[in-house]
Amino acid sequence: MYKSYYSLAYEPFSKGLKVTDSFASHSYQEALSGLDYLKRTKGIGLIIGEPGAGKTFTLRTFKESLNPSLYQVIYFPLSTGGVMDFYRGLAYGLGEEPKFRKVDLFRQIQDGIERLYRERKITPVFILDEMHMAKDAFLQDLAILFNFQMDSTNPFILVLAGLPHLRARLSLNQNRPLAQRITMRYQMTAFDKEEVFRYVEHHLKIAGSKMPIFTESALEAIALQSQGWPRVINKLTTNCLLFGFQMKKEQIDEEIVRLAAEESVL
């Protein structure tokens, strides 16, 4: 629909964009720098941010940057299951057939990590997303499970990601053993107004736009309505393009942004 009308090769604000086409915001680059530090030092890292801040996309970028011959990535998008489900998932991710008892699973997972790292020279990378939803027993077990040789070595990379209140949960006494072992922490932030402008223009350009589609006042309105959160910008701009096409507008102005915002229920 709107793609041909605005002479775009594809939908510029869809989820399926390539990592190589990502917009290098300050927060995104800082988060990747933190993950790169964790890649060099190994151990446990924490990425937090409000909904739609770009955490999962940043983690995908990090994952795709890892050489598969040197790193084995195990990704869990949800952490609401029981502790045993977590153990079994880790075992499967390591290519193991899970044992029945928890104590056996524990040893199996640690042995699997050690074999990958020591014998095959592959670093296992565990990415646990949506960790703000994890049960306390889950968080407490992580500190035990990822303790190797009396906490003298880190043959793994573990990235915990979630909403900001995950940080508050980690500060509770029962979770302090895990919190004290986190070596990299970063909280992703919203775009400022200038970044919103550049973000929209960047994605339109790589989608093939040859002319300005959004007026400056429309971009101002998008920055205001979205508060700078990437997911909201994506939803709002897509609705703007749909409205613009339906109304046969060559350029999208602030009135279309207003209509799109009402439709989006931001």
C-alpha positions as CSV (number, residue, x, y, z in Angstrom):
1,M,0.0,0.0,0.0
2,Y,2.0,3.0,1.3
3,K,5.3,1.5,0.1
4,S,4.6,2.1,-3.6
5,Y,2.9,5.4,-2.9
6,Y,5.9,6.8,-1.1
7,S,8.4,4.9,-3.4
8,L,9.8,2.7,-0.6
9,A,11.5,-0.6,-1.2
10,Y,10.2,-2.1,2.0
11,E,8.5,-1.2,5.3
12,P,11.0,1.1,7.0
13,F,9.9,0.6,10.6
14,S,9.2,-3.1,10.7
15,K,10.7,-5.7,13.1
16,G,12.4,-7.5,10.3
17,L,15.1,-5.0,9.6
18,K,18.7,-6.2,9.3
19,V,21.0,-5.5,12.2
20,T,23.3,-3.8,9.7
21,D,20.6,-1.3,9.0
22,S,20.2,-0.3,12.6
23,F,20.3,3.4,13.8
24,A,23.4,4.0,16.0
25,S,21.8,5.9,18.8
26,H,23.9,6.9,21.8
27,S,22.2,4.4,24.1
28,Y,22.5,1.6,21.5
29,Q,26.2,2.2,21.1
30,E,26.8,2.4,24.8
31,A,25.0,-0.8,25.4
32,L,27.0,-2.6,22.7
33,S,30.2,-1.2,24.2
34,G,29.2,-2.7,27.5
35,L,28.5,-6.0,25.9
36,D,31.8,-5.9,24.1
37,Y,33.5,-5.4,27.4
38,L,31.7,-8.4,28.8
39,K,32.8,-10.4,25.7
40,R,36.4,-9.7,26.6
41,T,36.2,-10.2,30.3
42,K,33.4,-12.9,30.5
43,G,31.1,-13.3,33.5
44,I,27.7,-11.7,34.1
45,G,26.2,-8.5,32.6
46,L,22.9,-6.7,33.0
47,I,21.0,-4.7,30.4
48,I,17.8,-2.9,31.6
49,G,15.4,-0.5,30.0
50,E,11.8,0.6,29.7
51,P,9.5,-1.3,27.3
52,G,10.4,-0.5,23.8
53,A,13.9,0.8,24.6
54,G,15.5,-1.5,22.2
55,K,17.0,-4.1,24.6
56,T,16.1,-7.2,22.6
57,F,17.3,-5.6,19.3
58,T,20.6,-4.7,21.0
59,L,20.9,-8.3,22.2
60,R,20.2,-9.6,18.7
61,T,23.0,-7.3,17.4
62,F,25.4,-8.6,20.0
63,K,24.4,-12.2,19.2
64,E,25.0,-11.7,15.4
65,S,28.4,-10.1,16.1
66,L,29.7,-13.3,17.7
67,N,31.7,-15.8,15.7
68,P,29.8,-19.1,15.8
69,S,33.1,-21.0,15.8
70,L,34.1,-19.3,19.0
71,Y,30.8,-18.7,20.8
72,Q,27.6,-20.8,21.3
73,V,24.6,-18.6,22.1
74,I,21.7,-19.9,24.2
75,Y,18.8,-17.5,24.3
76,F,15.8,-17.6,26.6
77,P,13.1,-14.9,25.8
78,L,11.1,-15.7,28.9
79,S,11.9,-16.7,32.5
80,T,8.6,-17.4,34.1
81,G,8.9,-21.2,34.2
82,G,10.1,-23.2,37.2
83,V,13.7,-23.6,38.1
84,M,13.7,-27.2,36.7
85,D,12.4,-25.9,33.4
86,F,15.3,-23.5,33.4
87,Y,17.9,-26.2,34.1
88,R,16.4,-28.4,31.4
89,G,16.5,-25.6,28.9
90,L,20.1,-24.9,29.6
91,A,21.0,-28.5,29.2
92,Y,19.2,-28.7,25.9
93,G,20.9,-25.5,24.8
94,L,24.3,-27.1,25.6
95,G,23.4,-30.2,23.5
96,E,22.8,-32.4,26.5
97,E,19.9,-34.8,27.3
98,P,18.7,-33.4,30.6
99,K,19.1,-35.6,33.7
100,F,16.1,-36.2,36.0
101,R,17.3,-34.9,39.4
102,K,18.1,-31.2,40.0
103,V,21.5,-32.0,41.5
104,D,22.4,-34.1,38.5
105,L,21.2,-31.4,36.1
106,F,23.4,-28.9,38.0
107,R,26.5,-30.9,37.5
108,Q,25.6,-31.8,33.9
109,I,25.3,-28.1,33.0
110,Q,28.5,-27.1,34.7
111,D,30.3,-30.0,33.1
112,G,28.8,-29.0,29.7
113,I,30.0,-25.4,30.0
114,E,33.5,-26.6,31.1
115,R,33.8,-29.0,28.1
116,L,32.8,-26.3,25.6
117,Y,35.2,-23.8,27.1
118,R,38.2,-26.0,28.0
119,E,38.1,-28.8,25.3
120,R,36.4,-27.2,22.3
121,K,37.6,-23.6,23.0
122,I,34.0,-22.3,22.6
123,T,32.6,-19.8,25.1
124,P,28.9,-20.5,25.9
125,V,26.8,-17.2,25.9
126,F,23.6,-17.3,27.8
127,I,21.1,-14.5,27.1
128,L,18.2,-14.4,29.5
129,D,15.6,-11.9,28.4
130,E,12.5,-10.6,30.3
131,M,14.3,-11.4,33.6
132,H,12.1,-9.0,35.6
133,M,9.5,-11.7,35.4
134,A,11.8,-14.4,36.9
135,K,10.9,-16.0,40.2
136,D,13.2,-15.4,43.2
137,A,14.2,-19.1,43.2
138,F,15.4,-18.6,39.6
139,L,17.6,-15.6,40.5
140,Q,19.0,-17.3,43.5
141,D,20.0,-20.4,41.6
142,L,21.8,-18.4,38.9
143,A,24.4,-17.3,41.5
144,I,25.1,-20.9,42.4
145,L,24.9,-22.4,38.9
146,F,27.4,-19.9,37.4
147,N,30.0,-20.3,40.1
148,F,33.0,-22.2,38.8
149,Q,36.1,-23.4,40.8
150,M,35.1,-21.4,43.9
151,D,34.3,-18.4,41.8
152,S,37.9,-18.1,40.5
153,T,37.0,-18.4,36.8
154,N,34.3,-17.5,34.3
155,P,34.1,-19.9,31.4
156,F,30.9,-18.3,30.1
157,I,29.1,-15.1,29.3
158,L,25.7,-14.5,31.0
159,V,23.5,-11.5,30.0
160,L,20.5,-10.7,32.1
161,A,18.0,-8.3,30.5
162,G,14.7,-6.9,31.7
163,L,12.7,-3.8,32.8
164,P,14.2,-1.3,35.3
165,H,12.6,-2.9,38.4
166,L,14.9,-5.9,37.8
167,R,17.6,-3.7,39.3
168,A,15.5,-3.2,42.5
169,R,14.9,-6.9,42.8
170,L,18.6,-7.7,42.5
171,S,19.3,-5.3,45.4
172,L,17.2,-7.4,47.8
173,N,19.2,-9.4,50.3
174,Q,18.3,-12.8,48.9
175,N,19.6,-11.7,45.5
176,R,22.8,-10.0,46.6
177,P,25.0,-12.9,45.8
178,L,24.0,-12.7,42.1
179,A,24.1,-8.8,42.1
180,Q,27.6,-8.8,43.5
181,R,28.9,-10.9,40.6
182,I,27.5,-8.6,37.9
183,T,30.5,-7.0,36.2
184,M,28.7,-4.9,33.5
185,R,25.5,-2.9,34.0
186,Y,23.8,-0.6,31.6
187,Q,20.4,1.0,31.4
188,M,19.1,1.9,28.0
189,T,17.5,5.3,27.6
190,A,15.1,7.0,25.2
191,F,16.2,9.1,22.1
192,D,16.5,12.8,22.5
193,K,14.6,15.0,20.0
194,E,17.5,15.2,17.5
195,E,17.9,11.4,17.6
196,V,14.2,10.9,16.9
197,F,14.6,13.1,13.8
198,R,17.7,11.2,12.6
199,Y,16.1,7.8,13.4
200,V,13.1,8.5,11.2
201,E,15.2,9.9,8.4
202,H,17.7,7.1,8.6
203,H,15.1,4.3,8.3
204,L,13.3,6.1,5.4
205,K,16.6,6.6,3.6
206,I,17.6,2.9,3.8
207,A,14.1,2.0,2.6
208,G,14.7,4.0,-0.5
209,S,13.1,7.4,0.2
210,K,14.3,10.0,-2.2
211,M,12.4,13.0,-0.8
212,P,11.4,14.1,2.7
213,I,8.2,12.4,3.7
214,F,7.7,13.9,7.1
215,T,7.6,17.6,7.6
216,E,9.7,19.1,10.4
217,S,6.6,19.8,12.5
218,A,5.5,16.2,12.0
219,L,8.9,15.0,13.3
220,E,8.5,17.4,16.3
221,A,5.1,15.8,17.0
222,I,6.5,12.3,16.7
223,A,9.3,13.1,19.2
224,L,6.7,14.5,21.6
225,Q,4.2,11.7,21.3
226,S,6.7,8.9,21.4
227,Q,8.9,10.4,24.2
228,G,11.8,9.0,22.3
229,W,11.1,5.2,22.7
230,P,12.0,3.3,19.5
231,R,9.1,0.8,19.6
232,V,6.6,3.7,19.9
233,I,8.3,5.6,17.1
234,N,8.0,2.5,14.9
235,K,4.4,2.1,15.6
236,L,3.5,5.7,15.2
237,T,5.5,6.4,12.0
238,T,4.0,3.2,10.4
239,N,0.5,4.5,11.2
240,C,1.4,7.9,9.9
241,L,2.4,6.4,6.6
242,L,-0.8,4.4,6.4
243,F,-2.9,7.6,7.1
244,G,-0.8,9.6,4.6
245,F,-1.4,7.0,1.9
246,Q,-5.2,6.8,2.7
247,M,-5.4,10.7,2.6
248,K,-3.2,10.9,-0.5
249,K,-0.7,13.2,1.2
250,E,2.6,13.7,-0.4
251,Q,4.0,14.8,2.9
252,I,3.0,13.8,6.4
253,D,2.3,16.8,8.7
254,E,1.6,17.2,12.4
255,E,-2.2,16.7,11.9
256,I,-1.6,13.2,10.5
257,V,0.7,12.4,13.4
258,R,-2.1,13.5,15.7
259,L,-4.6,11.1,14.0
260,A,-2.0,8.3,13.9
261,A,-1.3,8.8,17.7
262,E,-5.0,8.5,18.5
263,E,-5.2,5.4,16.4
264,S,-2.1,3.9,18.0
265,V,-3.3,4.4,21.6
266,L,0.3,5.2,22.6
